Amino acid sequence: MTSVLSNSARRVQIFLAEKGFSFEVKELPGSTRTAQEAADSIGCEIAQIAKSLVFKEKDTNLPILVIASGSNRVDVAKIEKETGLKLGKADGNYVKERVGYAIGGIPPVGHNEPLETILDEDLRKYAVIWAAAGTPFAVFQLKPADLEPLTSGRWLQLAE
């Protein structure tokens, strides 16, 4: 299976397998770069897309991962109030260097370094969700309850 995947998608598949998860990374013919494109390519609701957004913590310069429902706009002020983090914008070069994947294909796992992760409570409304798997064409299906053990993330209400 992993031999037919692109390098970045294979990296995610290997990470998942090494951590004991049996999720199958799939590369699709259609783009999954945006939450809407992913939902269209997969055939699910946009809210079932677990979009990975990377921010830069202003005091420490560390990357912070926010995994949000595809239909939600993230309220940075809510996250800052709940966590004490000070979130700033992370550009594409920063994300690629620190996280190891390009924007549009950032998975919830398999990063260059451990990331503090915030999880969107709204994802818990669905039996299954879909996450990016390293490229703008690769995804894997999981249950919302899998996010916490996969990422060591904490759940917050983070939608605007």
C-alpha positions in Angstrom: 0.0 0.0 0.0 2.6 2.6 1.0 4.7 2.1 -2.1 2.0 3.7 -4.3 1.8 6.8 -2.1 3.8 10.0 -2.7 6.7 10.6 -0.3 4.8 12.9 2.1 1.6 10.7 2.2 3.8 7.6 2.7 5.5 9.4 5.6 2.1 10.0 7.3 1.1 6.3 6.6 4.3 5.0 8.2 3.9 7.3 11.2 0.3 6.1 11.8 1.3 2.4 11.4 4.3 2.9 13.8 1.9 4.4 16.4 -0.4 1.4 16.1 -3.2 3.0 14.1 -4.6 1.2 11.1 -5.9 4.2 9.2 -5.4 4.0 5.5 -4.0 7.1 3.7 -5.6 7.6 0.3 -4.5 9.9 -2.5 -7.4 11.2 -4.5 -7.6 12.5 -8.0 -9.3 15.7 -6.8 -7.7 18.4 -4.7 -8.1 18.4 -0.9 -6.2 21.6 -0.4 -9.1 23.5 1.1 -11.9 22.1 3.3 -14.4 22.6 0.5 -12.3 20.9 -2.1 -11.7 18.0 0.3 -15.4 17.6 1.1 -16.2 17.6 -2.7 -13.4 15.1 -3.5 -14.4 12.8 -0.6 -18.2 13.2 -0.8 -18.7 14.3 2.8 -19.9 17.4 4.6 -17.4 20.2 4.9 -17.8 20.1 8.6 -16.4 16.5 8.6 -13.0 17.8 7.3 -10.5 18.2 10.1 -8.5 21.1 8.7 -5.0 21.6 10.2 -4.0 25.2 10.7 -0.6 26.2 12.0 0.0 29.3 14.0 3.2 30.8 15.4 3.3 31.4 19.2 4.4 35.0 19.5 6.5 34.6 22.7 8.2 31.2 22.0 8.1 31.1 18.2 6.9 27.5 18.4 4.4 26.2 15.9 0.9 25.6 17.3 -1.5 23.2 15.5 -5.2 23.9 15.5 -7.4 21.1 14.1 -10.8 22.7 13.2 -14.0 21.5 11.6 -13.9 22.5 8.0 -17.0 24.6 8.3 -15.6 26.7 11.2 -13.7 29.9 11.3 -11.2 29.7 14.1 -11.6 32.4 16.8 -8.0 33.1 17.8 -9.0 35.3 20.7 -11.0 32.3 22.2 -8.0 30.0 21.9 -5.7 32.7 23.5 -8.1 33.3 26.4 -8.5 29.5 27.1 -4.8 28.6 26.7 -2.7 31.7 27.4 -1.0 31.3 24.0 -0.4 34.3 21.8 -1.1 33.2 18.3 0.4 34.9 15.2 0.3 34.1 11.5 2.7 31.4 10.2 3.8 31.8 6.6 4.3 28.9 4.2 8.1 28.8 4.7 7.8 28.7 8.5 5.2 25.9 8.2 7.2 23.8 5.8 10.4 24.2 7.8 9.0 23.7 11.3 6.1 21.2 10.6 7.5 19.4 7.5 4.5 19.8 5.2 3.2 22.5 2.9 0.0 24.4 3.6 -2.9 22.6 2.1 -1.7 19.1 3.1 -0.8 19.4 6.7 -1.7 16.2 8.6 -2.6 16.1 12.3 0.5 13.9 12.9 4.0 13.1 11.7 5.5 16.5 12.1 9.2 17.5 12.3 8.8 18.3 15.9 6.1 17.8 18.6 3.3 20.4 18.3 1.0 21.7 20.9 -2.4 20.9 19.4 -5.8 22.4 19.9 -8.8 20.3 18.8 -12.2 21.7 17.7 -15.1 20.4 19.9 -17.4 20.6 16.9 -15.6 17.7 15.2 -17.1 15.4 17.9 -20.5 15.8 16.3 -19.6 13.3 13.6 -19.1 9.6 13.5 -16.2 9.9 11.1 -14.0 12.8 10.0 -11.3 13.2 7.4 -7.8 14.7 7.8 -5.1 15.7 5.4 -2.2 13.2 5.0 0.8 15.2 3.8 -0.3 16.4 0.3 -3.1 18.5 -1.2 -4.5 15.1 -2.6 -4.0 12.8 0.4 -6.4 12.1 3.3 -7.3 9.5 5.9 -10.5 8.7 7.7 -10.7 8.5 11.5 -13.1 9.0 14.4 -13.0 12.3 16.3 -12.1 10.3 19.5 -8.9 9.2 17.7 -7.6 12.8 17.5 -6.7 13.1 21.2 -4.5 9.9 21.4 -3.0 10.7 18.0 -2.1 14.3 18.8 -2.1 14.7 22.6 -4.3 17.6 21.8 -6.9 19.3 24.0 -10.5 20.0 23.0 -11.8 23.5 23.0 -14.8 25.4 21.6 -12.8 27.5 19.1 -15.3 28.6 16.4 -16.2 32.2 15.9 
